[in-house]
């Protein structure tokens, strides 16, 4: 008995919609509301992430500018790379507030 290597027929988008629309009778408004809320959530996540990154970038820029303005005796007090190491180490606590480390118990988000 020969094996058939025929692939199943694919459905186009209009065929898929026609096939599943009857299953959504009475649920269309719920579906519209759910899709709308999902799109709002995705947009809010993207906007919030962009704002957070912008704030962190500005803070780091100010920190590096301050480090460069330090007096020579203050810079000489630390070894090469120590100031840079301290600057990059300070970014960990600023991002830790977004994790569960600072918020014991159930997540506030």
N, CA, C and O atoms as a GROMACS GRO file, in nm:
protein
  436
    1UNK      N    1   0.084  -0.117   0.000
    1UNK     CA    2   0.000   0.000   0.000
    1UNK      C    3   0.088   0.124   0.000
    1UNK      O    4   0.163   0.145   0.095
    2UNK      N    5   0.082   0.206  -0.106
    2UNK     CA    6   0.167   0.324  -0.115
    2UNK      C    7   0.122   0.431  -0.015
    2UNK      O    8   0.003   0.451   0.010
    3UNK      N    9   0.221   0.499   0.040
    3UNK     CA   10   0.192   0.609   0.132
    3UNK      C   11   0.169   0.737   0.054
    3UNK      O   12   0.241   0.766  -0.042
    4UNK      N   13   0.071   0.811   0.094
    4UNK     CA   14   0.041   0.937   0.028
    4UNK      C   15   0.116   1.050   0.100
    4UNK      O   16   0.109   1.062   0.222
    5UNK      N   17   0.185   1.128   0.024
    5UNK     CA   18   0.258   1.241   0.079
    5UNK      C   19   0.184   1.373   0.057
    5UNK      O   20   0.242   1.481   0.063
    6UNK      N   21   0.057   1.360   0.031
    6UNK     CA   22  -0.022   1.481   0.007
    6UNK      C   23  -0.038   1.559   0.137
    6UNK      O   24  -0.062   1.503   0.244
    7UNK      N   25  -0.023   1.687   0.125
    7UNK     CA   26  -0.037   1.775   0.241
    7UNK      C   27  -0.183   1.813   0.256
    7UNK      O   28  -0.256   1.820   0.157
    8UNK      N   29  -0.227   1.838   0.378
    8UNK     CA   30  -0.366   1.881   0.396
    8UNK      C   31  -0.388   2.018   0.333
    8UNK      O   32  -0.296   2.098   0.320
    9UNK      N   33  -0.511   2.041   0.295
    9UNK     CA   34  -0.543   2.170   0.233
    9UNK      C   35  -0.527   2.282   0.336
    9UNK      O   36  -0.565   2.268   0.452
   10UNK      N   37  -0.471   2.391   0.292
   10UNK     CA   38  -0.455   2.506   0.382
   10UNK      C   39  -0.576   2.596   0.370
   10UNK      O   40  -0.641   2.604   0.266
   11UNK      N   41  -0.605   2.664   0.479
   11UNK     CA   42  -0.717   2.757   0.481
   11UNK      C   43  -0.665   2.899   0.465
   11UNK      O   44  -0.568   2.938   0.529
   12UNK      N   45  -0.731   2.973   0.381
   12UNK     CA   46  -0.695   3.114   0.370
   12UNK      C   47  -0.760   3.188   0.487
   12UNK      O   48  -0.844   3.133   0.558
   13UNK      N   49  -0.722   3.312   0.505
   13UNK     CA   50  -0.778   3.392   0.615
   13UNK      C   51  -0.929   3.408   0.600
   13UNK      O   52  -1.001   3.389   0.698
   14UNK      N   53  -0.980   3.442   0.482
   14UNK     CA   54  -1.125   3.454   0.470
   14UNK      C   55  -1.198   3.321   0.498
   14UNK      O   56  -1.304   3.321   0.559
   15UNK      N   57  -1.141   3.209   0.452
   15UNK     CA   58  -1.203   3.080   0.480
   15UNK      C   59  -1.203   3.049   0.630
   15UNK      O   60  -1.299   2.995   0.683
   16UNK      N   61  -1.094   3.084   0.697
   16UNK     CA   62  -1.085   3.060   0.841
   16UNK      C   63  -1.188   3.144   0.915
   16UNK      O   64  -1.254   3.094   1.007
   17UNK      N   65  -1.203   3.269   0.876
   17UNK     CA   66  -1.302   3.356   0.940
   17UNK      C   67  -1.442   3.301   0.919
   17UNK      O   68  -1.522   3.294   1.013
   18UNK      N   69  -1.474   3.261   0.794
   18UNK     CA   70  -1.607   3.205   0.766
   18UNK      C   71  -1.631   3.078   0.846
   18UNK      O   72  -1.745   3.050   0.886
   19UNK      N   73  -1.527   3.001   0.870
   19UNK     CA   74  -1.542   2.874   0.941
   19UNK      C   75  -1.568   2.895   1.091
   19UNK      O   76  -1.644   2.820   1.152
   20UNK      N   77  -1.505   2.997   1.151
   20UNK     CA   78  -1.516   3.015   1.296
   20UNK      C   79  -1.616   3.122   1.339
   20UNK      O   80  -1.645   3.131   1.459
   21UNK      N   81  -1.669   3.201   1.248
   21UNK     CA   82  -1.766   3.304   1.284
   21UNK      C   83  -1.890   3.245   1.350
   21UNK      O   84  -1.938   3.302   1.448
   22UNK      N   85  -1.944   3.135   1.302
   22UNK     CA   86  -2.063   3.080   1.370
   22UNK      C   87  -2.036   3.041   1.516
   22UNK      O   88  -2.127   3.044   1.598
   23UNK      N   89  -1.914   3.004   1.548
   23UNK     CA   90  -1.881   2.966   1.686
   23UNK      C   91  -1.880   3.087   1.780
   23UNK      O   92  -1.888   3.072   1.902
   24UNK      N   93  -1.870   3.206   1.722
   24UNK     CA   94  -1.860   3.327   1.804
   24UNK      C   95  -1.995   3.396   1.825
   24UNK      O   96  -2.000   3.507   1.878
   25UNK      N   97  -2.103   3.332   1.784
   25UNK     CA   98  -2.233   3.398   1.799
   25UNK      C   99  -2.260   3.423   1.947
   25UNK      O  100  -2.250   3.334   2.031
   26UNK      N  101  -2.295   3.546   1.977
   26UNK     CA  102  -2.319   3.587   2.114
   26UNK      C  103  -2.194   3.628   2.189
   26UNK      O  104  -2.203   3.682   2.299
   27UNK      N  105  -2.078   3.604   2.132
   27UNK     CA  106  -1.952   3.636   2.199
   27UNK      C  107  -1.872   3.744   2.126
   27UNK      O  108  -1.760   3.776   2.166
   28UNK      N  109  -1.927   3.798   2.021
   28UNK     CA  110  -1.850   3.892   1.939
   28UNK      C  111  -1.810   4.017   2.017
   28UNK      O  112  -1.697   4.063   2.004
   29UNK      N  113  -1.901   4.071   2.098
   29UNK     CA  114  -1.867   4.192   2.173
   29UNK      C  115  -1.760   4.163   2.277
   29UNK      O  116  -1.671   4.244   2.301
   30UNK      N  117  -1.770   4.046   2.338
   30UNK     CA  118  -1.666   4.008   2.434
   30UNK      C  119  -1.531   3.995   2.364
   30UNK      O  120  -1.427   4.035   2.418
   31UNK      N  121  -1.534   3.939   2.245
   31UNK     CA  122  -1.410   3.924   2.168
   31UNK      C  123  -1.353   4.060   2.132
   31UNK      O  124  -1.232   4.083   2.143
   32UNK      N  125  -1.438   4.151   2.088
   32UNK     CA  126  -1.392   4.286   2.054
   32UNK      C  127  -1.334   4.355   2.176
   32UNK      O  128  -1.229   4.419   2.167
   33UNK      N  129  -1.400   4.344   2.291
   33UNK     CA  130  -1.351   4.405   2.414
   33UNK      C  131  -1.218   4.342   2.454
   33UNK      O  132  -1.125   4.413   2.492
   34UNK      N  133  -1.209   4.210   2.446
   34UNK     CA  134  -1.084   4.141   2.484
   34UNK      C  135  -0.969   4.184   2.393
   34UNK      O  136  -0.858   4.210   2.442
   35UNK      N  137  -0.992   4.192   2.264
   35UNK     CA  138  -0.887   4.234   2.171
   35UNK      C  139  -0.849   4.379   2.197
   35UNK      O  140  -0.730   4.414   2.194
   36UNK      N  141  -0.947   4.464   2.224
   36UNK     CA  142  -0.918   4.605   2.253
   36UNK      C  143  -0.833   4.617   2.379
   36UNK      O  144  -0.733   4.689   2.380
   37UNK      N  145  -0.871   4.547   2.486
   37UNK     CA  146  -0.793   4.552   2.610
   37UNK      C  147  -0.652   4.498   2.588
   37UNK      O  148  -0.556   4.551   2.643
   38UNK      N  149  -0.640   4.393   2.509
   38UNK     CA  150  -0.508   4.337   2.481
   38UNK      C  151  -0.421   4.440   2.409
   38UNK      O  152  -0.304   4.458   2.445
   39UNK      N  153  -0.476   4.506   2.309
   39UNK     CA  154  -0.398   4.605   2.235
   39UNK      C  155  -0.360   4.723   2.323
   39UNK      O  156  -0.250   4.777   2.311
   40UNK      N  157  -0.450   4.765   2.413
   40UNK     CA  158  -0.418   4.873   2.506
   40UNK      C  159  -0.306   4.830   2.600
   40UNK      O  160  -0.215   4.908   2.628
   41UNK      N  161  -0.312   4.706   2.648
   41UNK     CA  162  -0.208   4.656   2.738
   41UNK      C  163  -0.073   4.650   2.668
   41UNK      O  164   0.028   4.691   2.726
   42UNK      N  165  -0.070   4.601   2.546
   42UNK     CA  166   0.056   4.594   2.471
   42UNK      C  167   0.111   4.734   2.449
   42UNK      O  168   0.230   4.758   2.467
   43UNK      N  169   0.025   4.827   2.411
   43UNK     CA  170   0.070   4.964   2.388
   43UNK      C  171   0.122   5.027   2.518
   43UNK      O  172   0.225   5.094   2.517
   44UNK      N  173   0.052   5.005   2.628
   44UNK     CA  174   0.096   5.061   2.756
   44UNK      C  175   0.230   5.001   2.797
   44UNK      O  176   0.315   5.072   2.851
   45UNK      N  177   0.250   4.874   2.772
   45UNK     CA  178   0.377   4.809   2.806
   45UNK      C  179   0.491   4.869   2.724
   45UNK      O  180   0.599   4.894   2.778
   46UNK      N  181   0.467   4.891   2.598
   46UNK     CA  182   0.571   4.949   2.511
   46UNK      C  183   0.603   5.091   2.555
   46UNK      O  184   0.720   5.129   2.563
   47UNK      N  185   0.500   5.170   2.583
   47UNK     CA  186   0.521   5.309   2.625
   47UNK      C  187   0.592   5.314   2.760
   47UNK      O  188   0.686   5.391   2.778
   48UNK      N  189   0.546   5.232   2.854
   48UNK     CA  190   0.608   5.231   2.987
   48UNK      C  191   0.754   5.188   2.979
   48UNK      O  192   0.840   5.247   3.045
   49UNK      N  193   0.782   5.087   2.900
   49UNK     CA  194   0.921   5.043   2.883
   49UNK      C  195   1.007   5.152   2.823
   49UNK      O  196   1.122   5.170   2.864
   50UNK      N  197   0.954   5.224   2.726
   50UNK     CA  198   1.030   5.332   2.663
   50UNK      C  199   1.057   5.445   2.760
   50UNK      O  200   1.167   5.501   2.761
   51UNK      N  201   0.959   5.480   2.842
   51UNK     CA  202   0.977   5.586   2.941
   51UNK      C  203   1.080   5.543   3.044
   51UNK      O  204   1.169   5.622   3.080
   52UNK      N  205   1.070   5.421   3.092
   52UNK     CA  206   1.166   5.371   3.192
   52UNK      C  207   1.307   5.373   3.139
   52UNK      O  208   1.399   5.417   3.208
   53UNK      N  209   1.326   5.326   3.017
   53UNK     CA  210   1.460   5.327   2.958
   53UNK      C  211   1.512   5.469   2.941
   53UNK      O  212   1.631   5.494   2.962
   54UNK      N  213   1.425   5.561   2.902
   54UNK     CA  214   1.468   5.700   2.886
   54UNK      C  215   1.512   5.761   3.018
   54UNK      O  216   1.613   5.832   3.024
   55UNK      N  217   1.437   5.734   3.124
   55UNK     CA  218   1.474   5.787   3.256
   55UNK      C  219   1.606   5.729   3.302
   55UNK      O  220   1.693   5.802   3.351
   56UNK      N  221   1.624   5.597   3.288
   56UNK     CA  222   1.750   5.534   3.328
   56UNK      C  223   1.867   5.588   3.247
   56UNK      O  224   1.976   5.608   3.302
   57UNK      N  225   1.847   5.610   3.119
   57UNK     CA  226   1.953   5.664   3.035
   57UNK      C  227   1.992   5.804   3.080
   57UNK      O  228   2.110   5.837   3.087
   58UNK      N  229   1.893   5.887   3.112
   58UNK     CA  230   1.923   6.023   3.160
   58UNK      C  231   1.997   6.020   3.294
   58UNK      O  232   2.090   6.097   3.315
   59UNK      N  233   1.955   5.931   3.383
   59UNK     CA  234   2.024   5.918   3.512
   59UNK      C  235   2.170   5.875   3.493
   59UNK      O  236   2.260   5.929   3.558
   60UNK      N  237   2.191   5.779   3.405
   60UNK     CA  238   2.329   5.734   3.380
   60UNK      C  239   2.412   5.845   3.317
   60UNK      O  240   2.529   5.863   3.352
   61UNK      N  241   2.353   5.919   3.225
   61UNK     CA  242   2.426   6.031   3.163
   61UNK      C  243   2.467   6.134   3.267
   61UNK      O  244   2.579   6.185   3.264
   62UNK      N  245   2.376   6.166   3.359
   62UNK     CA  246   2.408   6.262   3.465
   62UNK      C  247   2.516   6.207   3.557
   62UNK      O  248   2.604   6.281   3.601
   63UNK      N  249   2.509   6.078   3.587
   63UNK     CA  250   2.609   6.018   3.674
   63UNK      C  251   2.746   6.020   3.608
   63UNK      O  252   2.845   6.053   3.674
   64UNK      N  253   2.754   5.985   3.481
   64UNK     CA  254   2.883   5.987   3.411
   64UNK      C  255   2.937   6.129   3.398
   64UNK      O  256   3.057   6.151   3.411
   65UNK      N  257   2.849   6.226   3.372
   65UNK     CA  258   2.893   6.365   3.363
   65UNK      C  259   2.947   6.412   3.498
   65UNK      O  260   3.048   6.482   3.503
   66UNK      N  261   2.882   6.373   3.605
   66UNK     CA  262   2.930   6.409   3.739
   66UNK      C  263   3.066   6.345   3.765
   66UNK      O  264   3.155   6.409   3.821
   67UNK      N  265   3.082   6.221   3.726
   67UNK     CA  266   3.210   6.151   3.746
   67UNK      C  267   3.323   6.222   3.671
   67UNK      O  268   3.434   6.234   3.722
   68UNK      N  269   3.294   6.270   3.551
   68UNK     CA  270   3.397   6.338   3.473
   68UNK      C  271   3.431   6.475   3.531
   68UNK      O  272   3.540   6.526   3.508
   69UNK      N  273   3.336   6.536   3.606
   69UNK     CA  274   3.363   6.666   3.666
   69UNK      C  275   3.435   6.658   3.801
   69UNK      O  276   3.470   6.760   3.859
   70UNK      N  277   3.457   6.537   3.850
   70UNK     CA  278   3.525   6.524   3.980
   70UNK      C  279   3.665   6.583   3.974
   70UNK      O  280   3.730   6.582   3.870
   71UNK      N  281   3.708   6.634   4.086
   71UNK     CA  282   3.843   6.692   4.095
   71UNK      C  283   3.947   6.581   4.074
   71UNK      O  284   3.921   6.465   4.104
   72UNK      N  285   4.066   6.619   4.020
   72UNK     CA  286   4.167   6.517   3.993
   72UNK      C  287   4.206   6.436   4.118
   72UNK      O  288   4.231   6.316   4.107
   73UNK      N  289   4.213   6.501   4.235
   73UNK     CA  290   4.252   6.425   4.354
   73UNK      C  291   4.147   6.320   4.391
   73UNK      O  292   4.180   6.216   4.448
   74UNK      N  293   4.021   6.348   4.361
   74UNK     CA  294   3.916   6.249   4.388
   74UNK      C  295   3.926   6.132   4.292
   74UNK      O  296   3.903   6.018   4.331
   75UNK      N  297   3.960   6.160   4.166
   75UNK     CA  298   3.975   6.052   4.068
   75UNK      C  299   4.100   5.971   4.096
   75UNK      O  300   4.101   5.849   4.075
   76UNK      N  301   4.207   6.036   4.142
   76UNK     CA  302   4.332   5.964   4.170
   76UNK      C  303   4.321   5.875   4.293
   76UNK      O  304   4.398   5.781   4.309
   77UNK      N  305   4.227   5.906   4.379
   77UNK     CA  306   4.210   5.829   4.502
   77UNK      C  307   4.168   5.684   4.472
   77UNK      O  308   4.199   5.593   4.549
   78UNK      N  309   4.098   5.665   4.363
   78UNK     CA  310   4.052   5.531   4.325
   78UNK      C  311   4.139   5.479   4.211
   78UNK      O  312   4.196   5.557   4.135
   79UNK      N  313   4.148   5.348   4.201
   79UNK     CA  314   4.227   5.287   4.094
   79UNK      C  315   4.156   5.299   3.960
   79UNK      O  316   4.040   5.338   3.952
   80UNK      N  317   4.230   5.263   3.854
   80UNK     CA  318   4.172   5.267   3.720
   80UNK      C  319   4.051   5.173   3.714
   80UNK      O  320   4.060   5.057   3.754
   81UNK      N  321   3.944   5.222   3.665
   81UNK     CA  322   3.824   5.141   3.647
   81UNK      C  323   3.733   5.134   3.769
   81UNK      O  324   3.619   5.089   3.757
   82UNK      N  325   3.781   5.178   3.885
   82UNK     CA  326   3.697   5.170   4.005
   82UNK      C  327   3.575   5.261   3.997
   82UNK      O  328   3.465   5.223   4.035
   83UNK      N  329   3.595   5.382   3.946
   83UNK     CA  330   3.481   5.474   3.934
   83UNK      C  331   3.379   5.421   3.833
   83UNK      O  332   3.258   5.426   3.857
   84UNK      N  333   3.430   5.371   3.723
   84UNK     CA  334   3.339   5.315   3.623
   84UNK      C  335   3.267   5.193   3.680
   84UNK      O  336   3.148   5.173   3.656
   85UNK      N  337   3.340   5.113   3.756
   85UNK     CA  338   3.279   4.996   3.819
   85UNK      C  339   3.171   5.038   3.917
   85UNK      O  340   3.064   4.976   3.922
   86UNK      N  341   3.196   5.141   3.993
   86UNK     CA  342   3.094   5.190   4.087
   86UNK      C  343   2.973   5.246   4.012
   86UNK      O  344   2.859   5.226   4.053
   87UNK      N  345   2.998   5.314   3.903
   87UNK     CA  346   2.886   5.370   3.827
   87UNK      C  347   2.798   5.260   3.770
   87UNK      O  348   2.675   5.270   3.774
   88UNK      N  349   2.858   5.157   3.716
   88UNK     CA  350   2.777   5.051   3.658
   88UNK      C  351   2.713   4.966   3.766
   88UNK      O  352   2.607   4.908   3.743
   89UNK      N  353   2.775   4.957   3.883
   89UNK     CA  354   2.716   4.880   3.992
   89UNK      C  355   2.593   4.950   4.048
   89UNK      O  356   2.506   4.884   4.105
   90UNK      N  357   2.583   5.082   4.033
   90UNK     CA  358   2.466   5.152   4.086
   90UNK      C  359   2.342   5.129   4.001
   90UNK      O  360   2.232   5.160   4.046
   91UNK      N  361   2.358   5.077   3.881
   91UNK     CA  362   2.239   5.053   3.799
   91UNK      C  363   2.163   4.930   3.847
   91UNK      O  364   2.044   4.917   3.817
   92UNK      N  365   2.228   4.840   3.921
   92UNK     CA  366   2.158   4.722   3.970
   92UNK      C  367   2.048   4.757   4.070
   92UNK      O  368   1.936   4.708   4.054
   93UNK      N  369   2.073   4.840   4.171
   93UNK     CA  370   1.962   4.873   4.262
   93UNK      C  371   1.848   4.947   4.193
   93UNK      O  372   1.732   4.932   4.232
   94UNK      N  373   1.879   5.026   4.091
   94UNK     CA  374   1.772   5.098   4.025
   94UNK      C  375   1.682   5.005   3.946
   94UNK      O  376   1.564   5.033   3.928
   95UNK      N  377   1.737   4.894   3.898
   95UNK     CA  378   1.653   4.798   3.826
   95UNK      C  379   1.595   4.695   3.920
   95UNK      O  380   1.499   4.626   3.885
   96UNK      N  381   1.651   4.682   4.040
   96UNK     CA  382   1.600   4.583   4.136
   96UNK      C  383   1.462   4.622   4.186
   96UNK      O  384   1.385   4.535   4.228
   97UNK      N  385   1.429   4.750   4.183
   97UNK     CA  386   1.298   4.792   4.231
   97UNK      C  387   1.187   4.738   4.142
   97UNK      O  388   1.072   4.730   4.185
   98UNK      N  389   1.220   4.700   4.020
   98UNK     CA  390   1.120   4.646   3.930
   98UNK      C  391   1.098   4.496   3.952
   98UNK      O  392   1.004   4.438   3.899
   99UNK      N  393   1.184   4.435   4.030
   99UNK     CA  394   1.169   4.292   4.058
   99UNK      C  395   1.112   4.274   4.197
   99UNK      O  396   1.079   4.372   4.264
  100UNK      N  397   1.099   4.151   4.240
  100UNK     CA  398   1.035   4.119   4.367
  100UNK      C  399   1.126   4.144   4.486
  100UNK      O  400   1.082   4.126   4.600
  101UNK      N  401   1.252   4.186   4.465
  101UNK     CA  402   1.344   4.203   4.576
  101UNK      C  403   1.296   4.308   4.674
  101UNK      O  404   1.314   4.293   4.795
  102UNK      N  405   1.235   4.414   4.625
  102UNK     CA  406   1.195   4.525   4.711
  102UNK      C  407   1.050   4.512   4.756
  102UNK      O  408   1.006   4.585   4.844
  103UNK      N  409   0.977   4.417   4.696
  103UNK     CA  410   0.836   4.402   4.728
  103UNK      C  411   0.808   4.260   4.774
  103UNK      O  412   0.777   4.173   4.693
  104UNK      N  413   0.820   4.235   4.905
  104UNK     CA  414   0.792   4.099   4.951
  104UNK      C  415   0.644   4.067   4.935
  104UNK      O  416   0.559   4.156   4.932
  105UNK      N  417   0.615   3.940   4.924
  105UNK     CA  418   0.477   3.897   4.910
  105UNK      C  419   0.434   3.897   4.765
  105UNK      O  420   0.518   3.888   4.676
  106UNK      N  421   0.304   3.905   4.742
  106UNK     CA  422   0.255   3.901   4.603
  106UNK      C  423   0.303   4.020   4.524
  106UNK      O  424   0.320   4.130   4.578
  107UNK      N  425   0.324   3.998   4.397
  107UNK     CA  426   0.372   4.104   4.309
  107UNK      C  427   0.270   4.217   4.300
  107UNK      O  428   0.150   4.192   4.285
  108UNK      N  429   0.317   4.344   4.310
  108UNK     CA  430   0.222   4.455   4.298
  108UNK      C  431   0.173   4.476   4.156
  108UNK      O  432   0.080   4.553   4.133
  109UNK      N  433   0.237   4.407   4.060
  109UNK     CA  434   0.195   4.422   3.921
  109UNK      C  435   0.122   4.300   3.881
  109UNK      O  436   0.076   4.290   3.767
   0.00000   0.00000   0.00000
